[in-house]
Amino acid sequence: MIFLQNLPQNQIQTIQLIAVIDTALCVGAGGSDSSLADKPIVRNAKGQLVIPASQLKGRLRHECEKLARGLGWQIFASPKAETLCPTEAQVNPRFKSDYQLAGYQGYHCFISKIFGNPILPSRIVVDDLICDIERQDLPEVLRPGVTINRRRRTAEEQKLYFLETSPANNQLEFTGKIHLLPECPEYAKPLILAALRHIHALGGSKSVGLGWLKWKELETLPKDDQTWKLLIPEAKV
């Protein structure tokens, strides 16, 4: 007989995400998708707008790396495998014991323990951020652009193109989750929540004002939460 109280509890933690897009969003897809745009926007099989998980995870890792370096950790730079998996001589002696994991060869830094590297699997799973509005309710918006010759500082001839974007100033909401797997370090949650607050735009053409966003109802850990202390490297003589 199976007793529910004896079953192992789900150890996966989740962080709920709601991104509110303040401006037009430009996340380009590879195919034409029956659009007149040279770079159509990414959609899922239902035709809903999507911010791919790979883009969010990559940007999140970058922000986590910046925060960790500022806190004093030695971080192995991504995305090159030869820098993510350093030799023993490249590791600061202060962190050698912290950066070794049972069952995995080599050294794995403060960030690799969360996001993974060529040896260590990722300890988090990031969902696509999806806008629930149906395709027929969101009109196609084409934004013209032109290639600039950086040397002559003029527009190139016959280099006009069109980007498909979401409608501007519609406050579209994109929802998803970040799943922290059982082997994820305890410090991952406070670090990720802090890094998310440093992400103010996603997608392409951010320099011209596309893809700017704010996070809605993002979880806030209390100041006295003990996991904050895990972000500070131990002082070693």
C-alpha positions, -999 to +999 in steps of 0.1 A: +000+000+000+012+035-009+010+062+018+010+097+004+028+111+035+057+087+028+063+099-007+093+122-012+084+158-015+090+177-047+123+195-041+121+216-072+117+253-064+102+277-089+105+315-095+074+329-112+082+355-139+059+381-155+077+405-179+058+436-189+071+450-222+071+488-220+081+493-257+079+473-289+096+439-287+119+426-314+129+389-310+138+378-346+131+344-360+149+326-388+121+317-412+096+340-431+065+328-412+043+343-440+054+378-430+065+406-452+093+414-427+129+405-434+132+395-398+098+382-384+092+380-347+094+346-328+061+328-322+052+294-308+031+268-325-001+286-314+011+319-330+017+335-296+047+359-291+076+342-273+108+353-256+130+322-260+143+306-228+178+304-243+179+342-246+167+348-211+190+322-196+220+336-214+213+371-203+206+359-167+239+341-166+257+372-177+242+393-150+249+366-124+285+365-134+288+403-130+273+402-095+295+372-085+327+390-096+316+421-077+312+399-046+348+386-049+343+352-065+366+339-092+344+333-123+353+313-153+342+332-184+315+318-207+307+308-234+341+292-244+347+257-232+384+262-227+377+291-202+347+274-185+368+244-177+402+257-164+433+238-154+443+235-118+470+263-123+443+287-134+422+283-103+428+307-073+440+285-044+414+302-022+386+286-042+400+252-051+381+233-024+349+252-030+350+246-068+353+208-067+323+185-068+320+148-060+314+128-092+326+155-116+362+161-126+378+195-128+368+228-112+334+244-114+330+280-103+302+298-083+282+304-115+288+270-132+273+253-103+240+269-112+241+272-150+264+243-159+295+240-182+307+214-206+312+189-177+286+199-152+249+198-161+227+229-155+209+229-122+181+252-134+155+250-162+142+282-177+108+283-195+100+304-226+083+336-217+049+335-235+024+362-242-011+346-239-028+369-265-038+351-297-021+360-330-053+374-345-056+399-317-021+413-322-016+432-355+016+427-375+039+458-370+067+464-394+095+487-384+119+500-412+156+500-408+187+507-428+223+494-427+248+521-417+283+522-431+304+528-400+334+541-419+315+567-440+288+572-414+261+571-441+233+547-451+243+519-474+226+518-508+198+492-513+201+481-476+166+489-464+150+462-443+119+456-422+117+442-387+085+427-372+079+439-337+051+436-312+027+466-310+044+495-291+032+507-257+007+479-252+021+467-219+021+431-231+027+405-203+050+375-209+049+348-183+071+318-175+090+301-147+126+293-136+128+259-120+156+253-095+164+215-095+171+195-063+209+198-067+209+235-073+230+254-047+210+273-020+225+306-030+211+303-065+177+318-056+189+351-041+215+355-068+190+349-096+164+373-080+191+400-077+202+394-113+167+396-127+164+431-113+194+441-135+177+429-167+158+459-182+155+448-218+155+417-239+155+410-277+172+429-305+177+466-312+177+475-275+199+506-283+170+521-302+145+515-274+131+481-283+124+453-258+125+474-226+106+458-198+099+457-161+093+426-139+058+424-123+053+408-088+089+394-088+095+375-055+115+394-029+135+375-002+134+391+033+166+408+044+171+384+072+170+353+049+201+333+057+208+324+020+221+360+014+251+351+035+260+323+011+268+349-016+298+362+003+331+343-001+345+331+032+376+349+043+406+326+040+442+335+051 
